[in-house]
Amino acid sequence: MAYIGFARTNFGPYETYERILEELGKRGFDITFSKHHWMGDAPFGLIIADSDKGKIAVRWSLGKEFELKLEEVSDEDWDEFIEDTLEYLSGD
């Protein structure tokens, strides 16, 4: 299974990363590996993680409070989500 997520956060990149991983743990995901991509002072980023339930990608952006929405998707949709987000982050 693959999951994509969308998060809003009122925290900086480092705390957002920690909060998202913590929230995934609360939702029953055992994270085995994770990495975080963001661009300098841009107000958004991407977290990619492997878990016991499958791969996860969460795109985050600044908001008024912390929230996280997850949905199950196909591997093809997950790959496209990652590709599109990384392209956007790199400015291409």
N, C-alpha and C positions, 0 to 999 in steps of 0.2 A: 504494500500500500504506500501511497505517497500523499502528503498533506501540504497545502499551501495556507498561509495565514496572512492576515493584515492586522497590524497593530498601530495604535495611536499611543503616544507617550508624551509625558511632560518632563521627562528626564533626559540627560545627556546620553551619548552613545554607549559608554561603558555600563552605566546603571540600567539602561534599556536592555542591553544584552543579558545582564544578570536577571532582570525581572522577567524577560521572556522565557529564559531557560527555567526559572523557578516556576512560572505559571504552567509550562509544559509538564514539569514534574508533578504539579498538583492535579493535572488532568490525566495522569497515569502513564506518561511517556518516560521511559528510562533512557536518557540521552547518553550515547556512547562516544560521540564525537560532535564537535560543533566549531563553526568559524563565523566570523562577523566581517562584513564588508560595508564600508561607508566612505564617503568622499569628503575629506577635510571638514569644512564648516557647513556642509549641506545638511538640511534638516530631515534626512531620510537615510535608510540603510537596509541591509539584507542580512539575515541570519540563516545559515544552512546547517542542518543537524541530521545526524543519523540516530535512530532510536530503535528500541525493541519492537515498535509497531510500524516501522518504515521510515522513509526519508521525509524531512520537513524543511520547508523554506518559508520564512516569515519576512515580509516587507514591512518596515516600520516608517512612520513619519511623525512629526511633532503634532501634538494636540493638547487639549486642556486637561485631560486625565488619561490614565493608563487603561487600555482595553485591548483585548486580543480575540480575533475571530479566526477559526480554523475550518477548513473544509477538505474532504477527501477528494482526490483527483487521480486521473490516470498518470502513468509515468510520462507519457508524451506531453500532457499539459504541464506537469511539474517541470520538465526540461525546458519547455517554452517560457514558463514563468521565470525561471532562473536566467535564461538567456536574455530575455527582454529587460529584466531588472538590472543585470550586470551591464548591459549595453547602455541603459539610461544612466547608471552610476558613473560610467566612464566618459559620458558626454558624447558618444558616437552617434 
